[in-house]
Amino acid sequence: MKKSLIALAVLAAAGAASAQSSVTLFGVVDVGLQSVRADGSGSVLKMGTGLNSSSRLGFRGTEDLGGGMSASFWLEAGMNYDDGSGQAGPSLNNQAAGAANGGGLSFQRRSTVSLAGNFGELRLGRDYVPSFWNHTVFDPFGTVGSGAATNLRLKLGNSNGIQTTTRASNSIGYFLPGNLGGFYGQFMYAMGENNSNAANSSDGRYTGLRLGYANGPVNVAYSYGQTKVLARNDYKDQSIAGSYNFGSFTLMGQWGQEKLGNATGLGGFTKNSAWMLGGSVPVGAGEIKASYGRAKLDGAAGTPKGSQFAVGYVYNLSKRTAVYTTYSRVSNDAGVGAVFFTGLGASATGTSSSGLDIGLRHNF
């Protein structure tokens, strides 16, 4: 009898422990055909991945610590499901020289451990930078595929090899608690991990914040980030963006500006100012998405401008599976170089490019 009672007690304790913690395997498998055409440069038909939603494979878990506190982890790897490889690893120190690997499986999308409670959340590891969230949350295409607003919006930073336009390694992040009447916020500090005696001791150091308000149909936020880069006299990215859900459709808009003290990539321009207006309309089991944006570069070579128009449709076959198509066209105003040209590169001023995505996405 005593042995039976002891066994029941052990089983009960084990059940309670398992109820207080959980681990989940999750991911997105998104594969499609992408056709890219460029004036004077030909065309390419290829199979791509993450054209509607970024392909990934991940593990996440949470443990209830009691007293309203919890600990959690999140490991998320980017995947190239068109060929089965993992996406290239992250910059180990937020600098181009700190690249990790060329395509083996790595949790470069997110690798964090967190402690959360009534005070908010403290998060350590590799994560999205606060200054990136406005780009993706208020973009109908979620910054993926041919219609991504970042084709124009982050062109300056990406062309100059800035490693923190989207994520940062070695970061300390803090998120405000979710009970502030709709107000939310995120702060981050990330380290470049250089020797203090080095001339570039601050390189790779990122500081940023995002503050917003979401209540009912309204969501609006401001974000700012700065990365120390000695050779470029620092990189700065700021934006203000928002959305309003009218019920029958959702309207989105954003304005942003990125700056470099000096630049070599993208023709040596040092400032990129861009805006985008877009939205989505539910239609039966699907959704129509569209956006239009313009950008202007500033520098010694002049002020060239570019624009992008994108339209897409997603049809949900189930809660987890969808088919989609997106068409986008990037046009460069006649002037100083076709700097906003994407895909194959530009051969002349006033040129344009177009992209067409058709694919299948499954979430698990």
N, C-alpha and C positions, 0 to 999 in steps of 0.2 A: 504493500500500500504506500509506504514511504517513498519507494523508488518510483512509483507511478506519479506521485505528487511532484517529486523533484523533476521528473521528465516533463510533466505538463508545465511547470514553472519555467524550465529552460526554453521550451517551445514558445511560450507566451512572451518571454523576454526577447527571443530572436525575432518574433513577429513584430513586436513593438519597435525594435531597432531598424528592421527593414522598412517599416512604415514611415520612419523619420528620415530616410535617405532614399535617393533614387538616382539611377544612371540611365540615360537615353541615348540610343544611336539614332542619328538623323542625317538627312542629306537631300540634295537636289541633283537629279540627272537631267541635264538639258543639252540636247544635241540637235543641230540643224544645219541646213545648207545656207551659205552666205555668198552672194555674188557682189563683187565690188568693181565698179567701172570708174575710170578716171580719164578726163580729157587729155588726149595726146599721150597717155601712158598705158593704154590697153585695159584689159579686164582680167579678173581672176574668179574662178568658181571653186569654192573650198568648203569643207565641212568644219564647222566651228562648234564650240561648246559655251554654254552660259550666255546665249543670245537673248534670252528672255528673263532668266533668273540665274545668278551666278552658280555654276556647278560646284558642289562641295560634298564633303564627307566629314561628319563630326561626332563628337561625344560630349555630353554635358551631364552634370550631376549636381545635386543639392543635398545638404544635410541640415536638418533642423537642430539647432543648438539649444533651443528653449529660450524663454524670455523674449520672444520676438526676434531673435537673431538666427542667422543661417550662414553656412559656408557653402561655396559652390565652385565648380571649375567648368571651363569651356575650352575644348580643343577642336578647331575647325580647319580642315585642309581644303585648299582649292584643287579641283580635279579637271583634267582634260579628258573628258569621256569619249571624245572622238578618236583618241589613240590609246587611252588607258593609263596615261602618265599623270603624275602629280604636277601641279603648277610650280614654277620656279620658286625657290625659297626666298625668305625676306632678307632685307639688309639687317645684319646683326647689330649695327650701331647707328642706324638711320643715315648712313652715308654710302655712297656708291661703292666705295672700296670694301664695304662690309658684306657683300653678297654671300649667301650661304651655299646654295647648290643650284644645279641647272635643271631640275625637274623631278627629283625624287620626292616621295611623299613627305611633306612638311606641313605643320599646322600654321602656315603663314597668314591665313585669314584672321584667325584669333587663337590665342593661347593665354588664358587668364585664370587666376584664382581670385575669389572675391569673399568679402565679409560684409554682410548686410544686416540692417536693423532699422530701428526707428530714426537713427541718425542719417540714413541714406545707405550708400554702398561705396565701399573702398575696393578698387579693382587693380590688380597688378599683372603686368605682362605685356603682350602684344595685342593691340586693339585698334579700332577705328579712332582717328583723331577727331576732336569735336568740330573742327572746321570742315570736315568732309560731310557730316550728317545732313546739312542743308542741301547739298548737291543731290543726294540720292533720295531723301524723303520727299522732296518737293519737285521731283522729276517724274513725269508719267512713265518713263521707261526705266527708272531706277538705276540710271548710269550704266546700263549694259546694252550690248547690241549696237546696231547701226544708228539707232535713234538717241543714244546717250547724249545728254546735254553737255557732259564733260568733254565731248569732242571739241567744243569751243572753250568751255569754261576753265579747264585746267591745262590748257595747251602750253602755257608759258612754263609752269613748274615742271611738267612732265618732259618737255623738250630740253630742259636744262638739267635733267637728272636729279631733281629733288626727290628724296626718298620718303617724304612724309606728307605727300598730297592726299593720301588715303588712310594709311595706317602708320603707327609708330611702334617700334620695339622698345623694351626697357622702360615701360611707362608706369606711372602712378596716376590712377584716375579716381575721381570722386564724383558721384551722382547724388543730387539732392533727393530727399525722400519724396514719395509720390502722393503725399497728402497735403500739398500746399495750395489747394484750390485751383489747380490747373497750371500753376507755374512749375517749370522744370529747368534743370540745368546740369551741366557737366563741365568739369575742369580736369586738365591733364598736364602733367610734366613728364617729359621723356628724356633720357640721358643718352649722350653720344659716347660716353665711356672712353674719353681720350685722356692722355696724360696731362696733368695740370701745367707741366712745363712746355708742352708743345705749342707752337704758334697757333695751331687750329684747335686748341683745347676745348672750345665751345662747339665745334662742328657737330651736327646731329642732334643738338639740344632743341627740343620742341616744347613750347608752352602754348596752351590754347584753352578756349572756353566756348560754351554754347549756352545761351539763355533763351527760354521760350515760354509760350503760353498756349495751352490747348484746352478748349472747353466747348463741348457741343460740336458745331460744324466748323469752328475756327481753330486754326493752328498757325502760329507765327513764331519765328525764331531768328536770333542774330548769332553769328559765329565769327570767331577770330582765331587765327593761329600764326605763330612765328617760328621759323626754323633757322638756327644759326648755321650759316655757311660762309666761311671766311672768303673763299674764292668768288662768291657771288654777292658779298656784302648783305647777306641774309635774304630769306624768302618770307613774304607775308601774304596771307590769304584771308579775306573777310567777305561776309555775305549777309544779306537779309532776305528771308524767303517766307512764304506762307501758302496756305491753302484754305478753301472754303467749300464745304460740302452742301450743295443746294438740294440734295436729295436725288434729283434726276440726273445730276452731273456734278463733278468736282473740278473746281478751277484751281490751278497752281501757278505760282510765279516766283521768280527769284532774280536778284541782282547781286553781282559780286565783282571783286577786284583782286587780282594777284599782282605782287610787285617783287622785283629783284633789284638790288643795288646796282648790279651790273650783270650782263648776260652774254652768252655766246650762242647758245641754241636758239632756234626760231628767229634767225636773222639778227640777233643781238638786241631785240626789243626788251624793255625793262618793265612794262606795265600792260596788263590785259584787263579790260573792263568789259563785262558781258551781262546780258539780261536774257531771260527766257520766260515765255508765257505758254502755258499748256493746260491740259486737263484730260479727264476720262469720262466716258459715258457708258453705263451698263446697258447692254442690249441682250435681253434674254439670258442665256447661259454664258454670254461672253461680255467683252468690254472693248470699246473703241478708245484708242489713245492718240493724242496728237500734241505737237509742240512746235513752237517757232522761236528762234533765238538769234541774237546778233552780238558780235564782239568786235572790239576795237583795240588794236595794239598801239603803243606809244614808244618812241625811241628816236635815235638819231636818224634812222632811215625813213622816218615819216610816220603816218598813222593809218596803216591798212585796216580794212574792215572785212568781216566775213559774216555769213548767215547760215543757218541750218533749219530745214523744215523736215519734220518726221511725222509719220502716221502709222498706226499699227492696230492689229486686232488680235485678241486672245479669246479662244473658245474653250471653255471648261468642259471636258468630257466627264469629269467627276470632281470630287473635292480635292484630289491630289494630282490629277493628270489634265494637261491642256495642250492644245495645238495653237500655234501663233504665226503671225507674219508681221514684218516691219519693213517700211520703206523710208529711206532718209536721203536727203540731198544737201551737201555742203557746197556753198558758193562763195567764191572770193571776188570782192570788188576789184575792178581794174585799178592797178596802182603798184605798190611795192611788193612784188612777189606773191605767190599763191600760198601764203603762210598757213592758212587754216585748212588746207587740203589734207584729207585723210585717206588712208587705204594704200594707195600706190605711189604717192608723191606727186608733185606738180611739175609741169614743164614750162608753164608760162603764166603771166599775170591774167587775172580775170577768168581763171579756169574753175572747174567744179568737179565734184565726184558724187557718186551715188552708191548706196548699199541696199541690198534686199535680203532679208532674213526669212527663212521658212523652217520651222522646227517643232519638236515635241519635247515637253517638259513633264517630269514626274517627281513629286516630292514624297519623301518617306520619313 
